[in-house]
Amino acid sequence: MNRYSRPGLVVCILSISMAPLLLAGQSRPEDKLPLKPPGSSVAVTDDAFSLMVNPAGLAVHPGFEGTFMYYQEMNNSYSFGQSLVLKAYGMALGLDYLKPEAGAATDGMLRYSIGWAPLSYRDIFFAGASLQVYDSLDSGRGLGVGWSAGLLVRPWRYLSLGLAGRNLGNVGVTGLGRLDGKLDIGIAVRPGIDMVTISSDVSLFDDNRSRFPIDFRIDVEPVSGLKLVATADLDANLSAGIILDMAHIDLGFYTWFSPDSFSAASVHISATADARPALATLGAGWLRIDVDQGLAAGAQADGIPLISKKPRTVLSEVMKIERAAHDPRVNGILLVVDSNHLGPADMQELSQAVSKFEKSGKHVVAYLSQPSTLSYLLAVSADKVVVPPGAVLSILGTKLSTYYLKDTLERLGVEVEAEKARGNVFKSAPDSFTKTGPSDPAREAYSSLVQDMYTQLVSKIAGARGLSAQRVKELIDRGLLDCNEAQKNGLVDKVAYIDGIKEVINGFFPGQRIVLIRSLAAREKTSWGPNRRIGIIDLKGTIVTGKGGKGLLGNEKIGSATASAAIERAARDNSLEALVVRIDSPGGSVFASDQIWRRMKNAGKKKPLVISMGNMAASGGYYLSCGGDTIVAEPWSITGSIGVFALRLDASGLLSKLGIKTATFKQGKRADMWSLSRPATKSERETIRSIVTGFYDRFLNTVAMSRHMDVKQVEKIAKGRAWTGRKARDLGLVDQLGGLAEAIDIAKAKAGIPMDEDVDLVVVPHQPLSLVRALLQTTLNTAMNAAAKTGVSGEGQGIDYGKEIAGKAVSFLGIPPQLMQLLLDVEGRKPLALSSIWLNLDSVP
């Protein structure tokens, strides 16, 4: 996470640059604070101990961490010390306590610390500062105040450099005198392997010694979760330690040795919100993946900044499943499918990830609480399928429905005039307004789509459940099967409640430790320096000119201005090695599609650009896809529909019925060409037809150029006809079947990145997040969920009931309607745009 703060940067740079002046001439009393592990290097430390060693390290891992350390010294200096640090999101609070031995000149002291690392850049550069208050426990209650600052630079994979000034300023404390300031410089290397780290630190301006103190440390991690530590200095002081990492908890034990004796010992315990790689024998269990309403399609999700949990998307869950296959803590996956709100392509993407996971030799159990066709399409990829008692398996096959409004519009006195490009007999979208039923070409196209999806569905179920295709068809034709019938016919393995799922899994796979875990070890960055990065641009919705975004009722729009800006920004970003554009769109404005396509072609000249098709990338959505180097589609992705049409409304009959008269005053023969109060003239229709034909020719040429095909060859498979992703691949409109994960792999290959090398996936937002709109949208979503629970249901719920629910949302959450309208008005004039900053309130990376 990159964070930029001009004031913070100035403070950090001035702190380091002024350190020599501030430290000059200081005396050096016994400096027992801060307490920290032996040999802690300013170039290596990036956990909670960063507050004590180098505050720049606070920026490296932004998640929550708490650390407690106890130190016992065996000589006459003091008896023991304790230290506590709480760290989160680049900030930390610390408390050190020093207790001298009985009879010492001082009763001891406390040190309060607060640190902040306001600046980081791509895992290369980090900067931070901290403030310390020293409080003597003597009767005089003396106080001292000092501050520290640090820099951390990791330019390459095996090199880290650190610089930290500590106790800057003249810090004096009753009983201890002045605490000596220090400037620590550290260097750390990893000699070809990540499991070994060698570091050395030198302390400057330390009591004007004839030689500067130099520490050496070596860390060895022979297996994940077990680390061995050894340190030495020029005075022959030695230490040794062992650290045991158990995912969310780690324990450290250290001993110090002076040249002639055992001198001290310490122990620390740390707790983290984000799980880390751990000993394989500890904490192993089954990872729970929830496919519910909180899971967003594609790669990007909306929410309220600073309040919402980190969004879960199909991409994030696919990446998590891939990581789980290589995580020794994960014995298997429990897939809880509690919603069917995702589209078929999203379900197929998750299904493919599950199938890949099973190839690692681990198992998957799917718990299907809403057994519909699409949810079963995902669940059937698992080794075992479990449903709750009373569940009804509803695998009804595949269907497409369209509505024809010609008669209704005529009764209202409205006529829709449609102009299709030549030969666009399959372009059936206008038929909903101009016909009373499907044309023969439309019937052919729809039947073909449904048949191909059905064939894929039957094949998937038959292969997964060991049934014949004919038997699967018979079961589908039965429609609804209760849980017992589904189990008897081999579609389900077990009927059980979710609270008994551990016993069910143990029955399927005896001998495994059945502990459900919800988070994985964060993908540990074993190497320093930046990972190479791939940008993800998620384009969802109808394509429109200008700004896009998500409406209050959930209708999404791809705006030509916002999408183009995002693509141009990503193309200029030299840190991005390649781009993956996820498209989920039924089409829209021809002009807007062309504008976005142009930006994609320009971006493709600078770096590889791969297209990933979602549930639909048809018409204008396919036009956008032609801007990529390679097109990847799911087998059920609806794509193609290469065609163009224009619609014009004539509402003169409706106006007449309503008794509305129209008077038009114009200059220019066609100034009222798009007027609703009259039909189009013959010449106007010819003009519109000419424009539509021109756009269609441009569409054909664009596809031919992109797909390396002849224009006539494209025209044969165009004509406005939509295809499944599988058929589109056979026709040459798509290069490969797969989802976002496959598209990312292709982008890596085109960028020359090895498949086994980790990359950072950077979602490039194409619209700033509006706080007001996010709040209002959350209000409506809450109301919709409440309405759904009280019986509001049916196809097109978001459209059919949206306005009614929106009206009730105000009273549902107690928001005055005047306030809601005011917020919308203010937002319309000056959007309250915020960056997409997320407080990760859960442990799912």
C-alpha positions in Angstrom: 0.0 0.0 0.0 1.5 3.3 -1.1 0.9 6.3 1.2 2.1 9.8 0.5 2.2 12.6 3.0 4.1 15.7 2.3 4.3 16.9 5.9 5.4 13.4 7.0 8.1 13.3 4.4 9.5 16.6 5.5 9.6 15.6 9.1 11.4 12.4 8.4 14.0 13.9 6.1 14.7 16.8 8.5 15.0 14.4 11.3 17.8 12.4 9.6 19.6 15.4 8.2 19.7 17.2 11.6 20.8 14.1 13.6 24.6 14.8 13.6 24.0 18.4 15.0 21.5 17.2 17.6 23.8 14.4 18.8 27.0 16.3 19.0 28.5 16.6 22.5 26.1 14.4 24.3 27.3 12.2 27.2 26.5 8.5 27.3 24.8 7.1 30.5 23.6 3.5 30.7 21.1 3.2 27.9 18.9 0.3 28.8 15.9 1.4 26.8 14.4 0.4 24.5 14.1 -3.3 25.1 14.3 -5.3 21.9 15.6 -8.6 20.5 19.4 -9.0 20.4 21.1 -7.6 17.3 17.9 -6.1 15.9 19.0 -4.4 12.7 17.6 -1.1 11.4 17.8 -2.7 7.9 15.8 -5.8 8.8 13.3 -5.1 11.6 9.8 -4.4 10.1 7.5 -5.8 12.8 6.2 -4.2 16.0 9.8 -3.9 17.3 10.3 -1.3 14.5 9.0 1.3 17.0 12.1 0.6 19.1 14.6 0.0 16.3 13.6 1.9 13.1 10.2 3.6 12.9 10.3 3.4 9.1 9.6 -0.4 9.4 6.1 0.4 10.7 5.1 1.0 7.1 6.1 -2.4 5.8 3.3 -4.5 7.2 0.2 -2.3 7.8 -1.9 -4.9 9.7 -2.5 -5.2 13.4 0.2 -6.6 15.6 0.8 -6.7 19.4 4.1 -7.7 21.0 5.2 -8.2 24.6 8.8 -8.8 25.7 10.2 -9.7 29.1 14.0 -9.2 29.7 16.0 -10.5 32.7 19.5 -9.4 33.2 21.9 -11.4 35.4 24.5 -8.8 36.3 24.3 -5.7 38.6 22.7 -3.3 36.1 19.1 -4.0 36.8 16.8 -6.9 37.5 14.3 -6.9 34.7 12.5 -5.0 32.0 9.2 -5.3 30.1 8.0 -3.9 26.8 4.6 -3.7 25.1 3.9 -2.5 21.6 0.7 -2.3 19.7 1.0 -1.6 15.9 -1.6 -1.1 13.2 -1.6 0.6 9.8 1.7 2.4 10.0 1.2 3.6 13.6 2.3 2.2 16.9 2.1 2.8 20.7 4.7 1.4 23.0 5.4 1.2 26.7 8.8 0.1 28.2 9.4 -0.5 31.9 12.8 -0.7 33.5 13.1 -2.1 37.1 16.6 -1.8 38.7 17.9 -4.2 41.3 17.2 -3.5 44.9 19.4 -0.8 46.4 20.0 0.9 43.0 20.3 4.7 42.9 17.0 4.9 40.9 13.6 3.3 41.3 13.4 2.7 37.6 11.7 4.4 34.7 8.9 4.2 32.1 9.2 5.1 28.4 6.0 6.0 26.4 6.4 5.9 22.7 4.2 6.8 19.7 5.4 6.2 16.1 4.1 6.8 12.7 5.4 5.8 9.3 3.6 8.1 6.9 5.4 7.3 3.7 6.0 4.2 1.7 6.7 3.7 -2.0 6.2 0.3 -3.7 8.1 -1.7 -1.1 11.3 0.2 -1.9 11.3 3.2 0.3 9.8 3.7 3.8 10.1 6.6 6.2 8.8 7.1 9.8 9.3 9.0 13.0 8.5 8.4 16.7 8.2 10.4 19.9 9.4 9.2 23.3 8.5 10.4 26.8 10.7 9.1 29.6 9.2 9.1 33.1 11.4 8.5 36.1 9.8 6.6 39.0 11.9 8.4 41.5 10.3 10.8 44.0 11.2 13.7 41.8 9.2 12.3 38.9 11.6 13.6 36.3 10.5 13.7 32.7 12.4 13.6 29.4 11.2 13.9 25.9 13.0 12.8 22.7 12.3 11.6 19.2 13.5 9.2 16.6 13.3 9.0 12.9 14.3 6.4 10.3 14.6 5.5 6.7 14.4 2.0 5.1 15.4 1.4 1.5 15.0 -2.0 -0.2 16.0 -1.4 -3.8 16.7 -5.0 -4.8 15.6 -8.4 -3.9 18.5 -9.4 -1.7 19.6 -6.0 -0.2 18.1 -3.8 2.5 19.5 -0.6 3.9 18.4 1.2 7.1 19.2 4.4 8.9 17.7 5.5 12.2 18.4 8.3 14.6 17.3 7.6 18.2 17.1 9.8 21.3 17.4 12.9 19.1 17.7 16.0 21.2 19.1 16.3 24.8 17.0 13.8 26.7 17.6 13.9 30.5 15.9 11.7 33.0 16.1 11.8 36.8 18.2 8.9 38.0 19.8 8.2 34.7 21.0 11.5 33.5 21.1 12.1 29.8 20.2 9.4 27.3 22.8 9.3 24.6 21.7 9.9 21.1 22.6 7.4 18.4 22.7 7.2 14.6 22.4 3.6 13.5 23.3 2.5 10.0 22.5 -1.0 8.9 22.9 -3.2 5.9 21.4 -6.6 5.3 21.8 -9.2 2.5 20.3 -12.5 1.6 23.0 -14.4 -0.2 21.0 -16.0 -3.0 18.4 -17.7 -0.8 15.6 -16.1 1.2 16.0 -18.5 4.2 19.2 -16.8 5.3 19.6 -13.1 6.2 22.9 -11.6 7.3 23.0 -8.1 8.8 25.4 -5.7 10.3 24.7 -2.4 12.1 27.1 0.4 13.2 26.2 3.0 15.8 27.7 6.5 15.3 28.0 9.4 17.7 28.0 6.9 20.6 30.0 8.3 23.6 32.9 9.4 21.3 34.5 5.9 21.6 37.7 5.2 19.8 35.7 2.7 17.7 32.1 2.5 16.8 30.0 -0.4 18.2 29.3 -2.9 15.4 26.8 -5.7 15.6 26.5 -8.8 13.4 23.4 -11.0 13.1 22.4 -14.0 11.1 18.9 -15.4 10.7 18.3 -18.8 9.3 14.8 -20.3 8.6 15.3 -23.9 7.8 11.6 -24.6 7.6 8.6 -22.3 7.4 7.7 -21.0 10.9 11.0 -21.9 12.6 13.8 -19.2 12.7 17.2 -19.5 14.4 19.1 -16.3 15.3 22.7 -15.6 16.4 24.5 -12.3 17.0 27.9 -11.1 17.9 29.8 -7.8 18.4 33.4 -6.6 18.5 33.6 -7.1 22.2 32.8 -10.8 21.9 29.3 -10.5 23.3 27.2 -13.3 21.8 23.5 -14.1 21.8 21.3 -16.9 20.4 17.6 -17.2 19.9 14.8 -19.3 18.4 11.5 -18.0 17.1 8.4 -20.3 16.6 5.7 -19.0 14.3 2.2 -20.4 14.7 0.2 -18.4 12.2 -1.3 -15.7 14.4 1.1 -16.2 17.4 4.8 -16.3 17.5 7.2 -17.0 20.4 10.8 -15.9 20.7 13.4 -17.0 23.2 16.9 -15.3 23.5 20.0 -15.6 25.6 22.9 -13.2 26.0 26.5 -14.2 26.7 29.3 -11.9 27.8 32.9 -13.1 27.2 33.0 -14.7 30.6 29.4 -15.6 31.6 25.8 -16.0 30.8 24.4 -12.4 31.2 20.7 -12.2 30.3 17.7 -13.9 28.8 14.4 -12.7 27.3 11.2 -14.0 25.8 8.7 -12.3 23.6 5.2 -13.2 22.3 3.5 -11.5 19.4 0.0 -11.7 18.0 -1.1 -10.6 14.5 -4.5 -10.2 12.9 -3.1 -11.5 9.5 -2.0 -15.1 9.6 1.7 -15.7 8.6 3.4 -18.8 7.4 3.7 -21.2 10.3 5.0 -24.6 11.3 3.2 -27.1 9.1 2.3 -29.3 12.1 0.6 -26.5 14.0 -2.8 -25.1 13.3 -3.6 -27.1 10.2 -7.2 -27.2 9.2 -9.8 -26.6 6.5 -10.2 -23.2 4.9 -13.8 -21.9 4.7 -14.7 -20.0 1.6 -18.1 -18.3 1.6 -19.9 -17.5 -1.6 -22.5 -15.1 -0.3 -24.0 -11.7 -1.0 -20.8 -10.1 0.3 -18.8 -11.6 -2.6 -18.5 -9.2 -5.5 -18.1 -10.2 -9.2 -14.9 -9.5 -11.0 -11.9 -7.8 -9.4 -13.3 -4.6 -7.8 -16.0 -3.9 -5.2 -17.6 -0.8 -3.7 -18.0 0.1 -0.1 -17.7 2.9 2.4 -14.1 4.1 2.9 -12.7 3.8 6.4 -15.7 1.8 7.5 -16.2 -1.2 5.3 -14.2 -4.4 5.6 -11.8 -5.1 2.8 -13.9 -6.1 -0.2 -14.1 -9.8 -1.2 -14.2 -10.3 -4.9 -14.2 -13.4 -7.2 -10.6 -12.6 -8.0 -9.5 -12.4 -4.4 -11.2 -15.7 -3.6 -9.7 -17.4 -6.6 -6.2 -16.1 -5.6 -6.9 -17.4 -2.1 -7.9 -20.8 -3.3 -4.7 -21.0 -5.4 -2.6 -20.0 -2.4 -4.3 -22.6 -0.2 -3.2 -25.4 -2.5 0.4 -24.6 -1.5 -0.2 -23.7 2.2 0.8 -26.6 4.5 -1.8 -25.3 7.1 -4.6 -26.1 4.7 -5.8 -29.7 4.5 -8.9 -28.9 2.5 -11.6 -26.4 1.7 -15.1 -26.1 2.9 -17.0 -24.2 0.2 -20.2 -22.7 1.7 -22.5 -21.5 -1.2 -25.2 -19.3 0.3 -26.2 -17.3 -2.7 -26.7 -17.5 -6.4 -26.3 -13.7 -7.1 -23.2 -14.2 -9.2 -23.4 -14.8 -12.9 -22.4 -18.1 -14.7 -19.0 -16.9 -15.7 -18.1 -15.9 -12.1 -19.3 -19.3 -10.9 -17.3 -21.0 -13.6 -14.2 -19.1 -12.5 -14.6 -20.2 -8.9 -15.3 -23.7 -10.1 -12.1 -23.9 -12.1 -10.1 -22.7 -9.1 -11.6 -25.5 -7.0 -10.7 -28.0 -9.7 -7.1 -26.8 -9.7 -7.0 -27.0 -5.9 -8.1 -30.6 -6.0 -5.2 -31.5 -8.3 -2.8 -30.7 -5.4 -4.1 -33.8 -3.6 -6.3 -31.9 -1.1 -10.1 -32.2 -0.8 -13.1 -29.9 -1.1 -16.5 -30.2 0.5 -19.3 -28.0 -0.8 -22.2 -27.0 1.6 -25.0 -25.9 -0.6 -27.6 -23.9 1.3 -29.3 -22.5 -1.8 -29.3 -25.4 -4.4 -30.0 -23.6 -7.7 -28.6 -24.4 -11.1 -25.8 -21.9 -10.9 -24.8 -22.7 -7.3 -24.8 -26.4 -8.1 -22.6 -25.7 -11.1 -20.0 -24.5 -8.6 -20.7 -27.0 -5.9 -20.4 -30.0 -8.2 -16.7 -29.2 -8.7 -16.1 -30.3 -5.1 -15.3 -33.9 -4.0 -18.4 -34.0 -1.9 -21.7 -32.1 -1.9 -23.7 -31.5 1.3 -27.2 -29.9 1.6 -29.2 -29.1 4.7 -32.3 -31.1 5.7 -35.4 -29.8 3.9 -33.4 -28.4 1.0 -34.9 -28.7 -2.5 -32.4 -29.2 -5.3 -33.5 -26.9 -8.1 -31.5 -27.8 -11.2 -33.9 -26.7 -13.9 -31.7 -26.4 -17.0 -30.9 -23.3 -18.9 -33.1 -20.6 -20.3 -33.1 -17.1 -21.8 -36.2 -14.9 -21.6 -37.0 -11.7 -23.6 -40.1 -9.5 -23.5 -41.9 -7.9 -26.4 -43.6 -4.6 -25.8 -44.9 -3.6 -29.3 -48.6 -4.1 -28.5 -48.3 -2.4 -25.1 -46.5 0.6 -26.6 -49.1 0.8 -29.4 -51.9 0.9 -26.8 -50.0 3.8 -25.2 -49.6 5.6 -28.5 -45.8 5.1 -28.7 -44.1 3.8 -31.7 -40.4 2.7 -31.7 -38.6 3.1 -35.0 -35.5 0.9 -35.3 -32.7 1.0 -37.9 -30.4 -2.0 -38.0 -27.2 -2.2 -40.0 -27.4 -4.3 -43.2 -27.7 -8.0 -42.5 -28.1 -7.6 -38.8 -30.9 -10.2 -38.7 -29.7 -11.6 -35.3 -29.5 -8.2 -33.6 -32.7 -8.8 -31.6 -32.5 -6.1 -28.9 -34.7 -3.7 -30.9 -37.2 -6.5 -31.5 -38.4 -6.1 -27.9 -39.9 -2.7 -28.9 -40.8 -3.4 -32.6 -42.1 -6.9 -32.7 -44.6 -9.1 -30.9 -42.4 -12.2 -30.8 -39.0 -13.4 -31.8 -38.0 -13.5 -35.5 -36.7 -16.8 -37.0 -33.0 -15.7 -36.8 -33.5 -14.5 -33.2 -35.1 -17.9 -32.3 -32.2 -19.7 -33.9 -29.6 -17.6 -32.0 -31.4 -17.9 -28.6 -31.9 -21.6 -29.1 -28.2 -22.1 -29.9 -27.1 -20.2 -26.8 -29.4 -22.2 -24.5 -28.4 -25.5 -26.1 -24.7 -24.9 -25.7 -25.1 -23.8 -22.1 -27.3 -26.9 -21.5 -24.7 -29.2 -23.1 -22.0 -27.8 -20.9 -24.1 -28.1 -17.8 -25.0 -31.7 -18.4 -21.4 -32.6 -19.2 -20.1 -30.9 -16.0 -22.6 -32.7 -13.8 -22.1 -36.1 -15.5 -18.4 -35.9 -15.3 -18.3 -34.8 -11.7 -20.9 -37.1 -10.3 -20.1 -40.2 -12.4 -23.5 -40.3 -14.1 -24.4 -40.7 -17.7 -25.4 -37.7 -19.7 -28.8 -39.3 -20.3 -29.4 -39.8 -16.6 -28.4 -36.2 -15.8 -30.9 -35.0 -18.4 -33.6 -37.1 -16.8 -32.9 -35.7 -13.4 -32.9 -32.1 -14.8 -36.3 -32.8 -16.4 -37.7 -33.8 -13.0 -37.1 -30.2 -12.0 -37.2 -30.1 -8.2 -35.7 -32.9 -6.0 -35.9 -32.9 -2.3 -32.7 -33.5 -0.4 -33.3 -37.2 0.1 -34.1 -37.8 -3.6 -31.0 -35.8 -4.6 -28.9 -38.0 -2.4 -30.5 -41.2 -3.6 -29.9 -40.2 -7.2 -26.2 -39.4 -6.7 -26.4 -35.6 -7.0 -25.7 -35.1 -3.3 -23.4 -37.0 -0.9 -24.9 -36.0 2.5 -27.8 -34.3 4.2 -26.7 -32.4 7.3 -26.9 -29.1 9.1 -24.0 -26.7 8.9 -23.3 -26.9 12.6 -22.4 -30.5 12.2 -20.2 -30.0 9.1 -17.0 -30.9 11.0 -18.3 -34.4 11.8 -19.5 -34.8 8.2 -16.0 -33.9 6.8 -14.4 -36.3 9.3 -16.7 -39.0 8.0 -15.7 -38.3 4.4 -12.0 -38.1 5.2 -11.1 -39.9 8.4 -8.0 -39.0 10.4 -7.8 -35.4 9.4 -7.7 -32.5 11.9 -11.0 -30.8 11.2 -10.5 -27.2 12.3 -12.1 -24.5 10.2 -10.0 -21.5 9.5 -11.2 -18.3 7.7 -7.8 -16.7 6.8 -4.6 -17.8 5.2 -1.1 -16.9 5.9 -0.6 -13.6 4.1 1.6 -14.4 1.1 4.9 -13.7 2.8 7.1 -11.5 0.9 10.4 -13.4 1.4 12.3 -11.1 -0.9 12.9 -7.4 -0.4 12.3 -4.8 -3.0 9.2 -4.4 -5.2 7.4 -7.3 -6.8 6.6 -6.7 -10.5 3.0 -5.5 -10.9 0.1 -6.1 -13.2 -2.8 -3.7 -13.4 -6.4 -4.9 -13.3 -9.1 -2.6 -14.8 -12.6 -3.8 -14.1 -15.2 -2.5 -16.5 -18.8 -3.4 -15.6 -22.2 -2.2 -17.0 -23.7 -0.4 -19.9 -21.3 1.7 -22.0 -22.2 5.4 -21.9 -20.5 8.7 -22.8 -19.0 10.8 -20.0 -18.7 9.6 -16.4 -19.7 6.1 -15.4 -20.2 4.5 -12.0 -22.8 2.7 -10.0 -26.3 4.0 -9.6 -28.2 4.0 -6.3 -30.2 1.0 -7.5 -27.1 -0.9 -8.5 -27.2 -0.3 -12.3 -23.6 0.0 -13.4 -22.3 2.1 -16.2 -18.9 2.2 -18.0 -18.3 5.9 -18.7 -16.1 6.7 -21.7 -14.4 9.5 -19.7 -13.7 7.7 -16.5 -12.7 4.4 -18.2 -10.5 6.1 -20.7 -8.8 8.1 -17.9 -8.1 4.9 -15.9 -6.7 3.1 -19.0 -4.4 6.1 -19.8 -3.3 6.3 -16.2 -2.4 2.6 -16.1 -0.6 2.9 -19.4 1.6 5.8 -18.1 2.4 3.9 -14.9 5.8 2.5 -15.5 5.5 0.3 -12.4 2.8 -1.8 -14.2 4.4 -4.5 -16.4 1.1 -5.5 -18.1 -2.7 -4.8 -17.9 -5.7 -7.1 -17.7 -9.0 -5.5 -18.5 -12.1 -7.4 -17.2 -15.2 -6.7 -19.3 -18.7 -7.5 -18.2 -21.0 -5.5 -20.4 -23.9 -5.9 -22.8 -22.8 -3.0 -24.9 -24.1 0.5 -25.2 -23.0 3.7 -26.9 -21.1 3.2 -30.2 -19.2 6.4 -29.8 -18.3 5.7 -26.1 -17.2 2.2 -27.0 -14.9 3.6 -29.8 -13.4 6.1 -27.4 -12.5 3.5 -24.8 -11.3 1.1 -27.5 -8.9 3.7 -28.8 -7.4 4.2 -25.3 -6.9 0.4 -25.0 -5.2 0.2 -28.3 -2.8 3.0 -27.4 -2.1 1.3 -24.0 -1.4 -2.0 -25.8 1.4 -0.3 -27.7 3.2 0.5 -24.4 2.6 -2.8 -22.5 0.8 -6.1 -22.9 -3.0 -5.8 -22.5 -5.1 -8.9 -22.0 -8.9 -9.1 -22.0 -10.9 -11.2 -19.6 -14.5 -11.6 -20.4 -17.0 -11.9 -17.5 -20.6 -13.0 -17.8 -21.2 -10.9 -20.9 -19.0 -9.0 -23.3 -21.3 -8.5 -26.2 -21.9 -5.8 -28.8 -20.0 -2.8 -27.5 -18.5 -5.1 -24.8 -17.0 -7.1 -27.6 -15.9 -3.9 -29.4 -13.9 -3.1 -26.3 -12.4 -6.5 -26.2 -10.9 -5.9 -29.6 -8.6 -3.4 -27.9 -6.6 -6.3 -26.3 -3.7 -8.5 -27.4 -5.4 -11.7 -26.2 -9.0 -12.4 -25.3 -9.9 -14.9 -22.6 -13.5 -15.9 -22.0 -15.4 -18.3 -19.8 -17.3 -21.1 -21.6 -20.6 -19.5 -20.6 -19.5 -15.9 -21.3 -22.0 -14.3 -23.8 -20.0 -12.6 -26.4 -20.0 -11.4 -30.0 -23.2 -9.7 -31.1 -21.2 -7.8 -33.7 -23.8 -5.4 -35.0 -25.3 -1.9 -34.7 -28.8 -0.4 -34.4 -30.4 2.9 -33.6 -33.8 3.5 -32.0 -36.1 6.5 -32.3 -39.3 7.0 -30.3 -42.4 8.5 -31.7 -44.8 9.4 -28.8 -47.2 11.6 -30.9 -50.0 9.1 -30.3 -49.5 9.2 -26.5 -49.3 13.0 -26.5 -52.6 13.1 -28.4 -54.3 10.7 -26.0 -53.2 12.9 -23.1 -54.4 16.0 -24.9 -50.9 17.5 -25.1 -50.3 19.9 -28.0 -46.8 20.6 -29.3 -45.6 23.8 -31.0 -42.1 23.7 -32.4 -40.0 26.7 -33.6 -36.8 25.8 -35.3 -34.0 27.0 -37.5 -32.5 24.2 -39.5 -34.3 21.6 -41.5 -33.6 18.8 -39.0 -33.5 20.7 -35.7 -36.3 18.5 -34.3 -35.0 15.3 -35.9 -35.2 13.5 -32.5 -38.4 15.0 -31.4 -40.9 12.7 -29.7 -43.9 14.5 -31.1 -43.6 13.2 -34.7 -42.4 10.3 -36.7 -39.2 10.4 -38.7 -39.3 11.5 -42.3 -38.0 9.3 -45.1 -34.8 11.3 -45.5 -34.2 11.3 -41.8 -34.5 7.5 -41.8 -32.0 7.3 -44.7 -29.6 9.4 -42.8 -29.9 7.3 -39.6 -29.5 4.2 -41.7 -26.3 5.6 -43.3 -24.8 6.4 -39.9 -25.6 3.0 -38.6 -24.1 1.3 -41.7 -21.0 3.4 -41.3 -20.6 2.3 -37.6 -21.2 -1.3 -38.6 -18.5 -1.2 -41.3 -16.1 0.3 -38.7 -17.1 -2.5 -36.2 -16.4 -5.2 -38.8 -13.0 -3.7 -39.7 -12.1 -3.3 -36.1 -12.8 -7.0 -35.4 -11.0 -8.1 -38.6 -7.9 -6.1 -37.6 -7.9 -7.4 -34.0 -8.6 -11.0 -34.8 -6.4 -11.1 -38.0 -9.4 -12.1 -40.1 -10.8 -11.1 -43.4 -13.7 -8.6 -43.2 -16.0 -10.9 -45.2 -15.1 -13.8 -42.8 -16.1 -11.6 -39.9 -19.3 -10.6 -41.5 -20.4 -14.2 -41.8 -20.3 -14.7 -38.0 -21.4 -11.2 -37.1 -24.9 -10.0 -38.2 -25.6 -9.2 -34.5 -25.4 -12.8 -33.4 -24.3 -13.6 -29.8 -22.3 -16.7 -29.0 -21.1 -18.6 -25.9 -17.5 -18.2 -25.0 -16.9 -21.8 -26.1 -18.5 -21.2 -29.5 -16.7 -17.9 -29.9 -13.3 -19.6 -29.4 -14.1 -22.1 -32.1 -15.0 -19.2 -34.4 -11.8 -17.3 -33.7 -13.5 -14.4 -31.7 -11.8 -15.6 -28.5 -8.3 -16.9 -28.0 -8.6 -19.0 -24.9 -11.1 -20.3 -22.4 -10.6 -19.3 -18.8 -11.1 -16.6 -16.2 -9.2 -13.7 -14.7 -6.5 -16.1 -13.3 -5.7 -17.4 -16.8 -5.7 -13.9 -18.2 -3.2 -12.8 -15.5 -1.0 -15.8 -16.3 -1.0 -14.8 -20.0 -0.2 -11.2 -19.1 2.7 -12.5 -17.0 4.0 -14.5 -19.9 3.7 -11.6 -22.3 5.6 -9.4 -19.9 8.4 -11.9 -19.5 7.6 -12.7 -15.9 8.2 -16.4 -14.9 5.0 -18.2 -13.8 6.5 -19.1 -10.4 7.3 -15.4 -9.6 4.9 -13.5 -7.4 3.4 -10.4 -8.8 1.3 -7.6 -7.2 -2.1 -7.2 -8.7 -3.1 -3.6 -8.7 -6.8 -2.8 -9.2 -6.9 0.5 -11.1 -10.2 2.2 -10.1 -12.0 3.9 -13.0 -14.0 6.2 -10.8 -13.3 7.8 -7.4 -15.4 6.5 -4.6 -18.1 8.9 -3.4 -18.8 8.8 0.3 -22.3 10.1 -0.1 -23.2 7.7 -2.8 -21.7 4.8 -0.9 -23.7 5.7 2.2 -26.9 6.0 0.2 -26.3 2.8 -1.8 -25.5 0.9 1.4 -28.8 2.2 2.8 -30.7 0.9 -0.2 -28.9 -2.4 -0.2 -29.9 -2.8 3.5 -33.5 -2.0 2.7 -33.5 -4.4 -0.3 -32.1 -7.3 1.8 -34.8 -6.6 4.5 -37.5 -6.5 1.8 -36.2 -9.8 0.3 -36.4 -11.4 3.8 -40.0 -10.4 4.1 -41.1 -11.9 0.8 -40.2 -9.5 -1.9 -38.7 -11.7 -4.6 -38.8 -12.5 -8.3 -36.9 -11.9 -11.4 -35.5 -8.5 -11.9 -36.1 -7.6 -8.3 -33.6 -4.7 -8.4 -35.5 -3.1 -11.3 -39.1 -4.1 -10.5 -39.1 -3.2 -6.9 -36.2 -0.9 -6.8 -38.1 2.4 -6.7 -40.6 1.2 -4.1 -37.8 -0.1 -1.9 -35.8 3.1 -2.3 -38.7 5.1 -1.1 -39.0 2.9 2.0 -35.3 3.0 2.7 -35.5 6.5 4.1 -37.9 5.4 6.9 -36.1 2.0 7.3 -32.9 3.7 8.6 -34.5 6.8 9.8 -32.9 9.2 7.3 -35.0 12.3 6.6 -35.9 12.5 2.9 -35.0 16.1 2.8 -31.5 15.3 4.0 -31.1 12.5 1.5 -32.1 14.8 -1.3 -29.8 17.6 -0.1 -26.9 15.1 0.0 -27.6 14.1 -3.6 -27.9 17.7 -4.7 -24.6 18.6 -3.1 -22.9 15.6 -4.5 -24.2 16.4 -7.9 -22.5 19.8 -7.8 -19.3 18.8 -6.1 -18.7 15.1 -5.7 -17.3 14.1 -2.3 -14.7 11.9 -3.9 -12.4 9.8 -1.7 -9.7 7.4 -2.5 -10.5 3.8 -2.0 -8.9 3.4 1.4 -9.9 0.2 3.3 -9.5 -0.6 6.9 -9.1 -4.3 6.8 -11.3 -5.3 9.7 -10.9 -9.0 9.1 -7.9 -11.2 8.6 -8.6 -12.2 5.0 -5.8 -10.7 2.8 
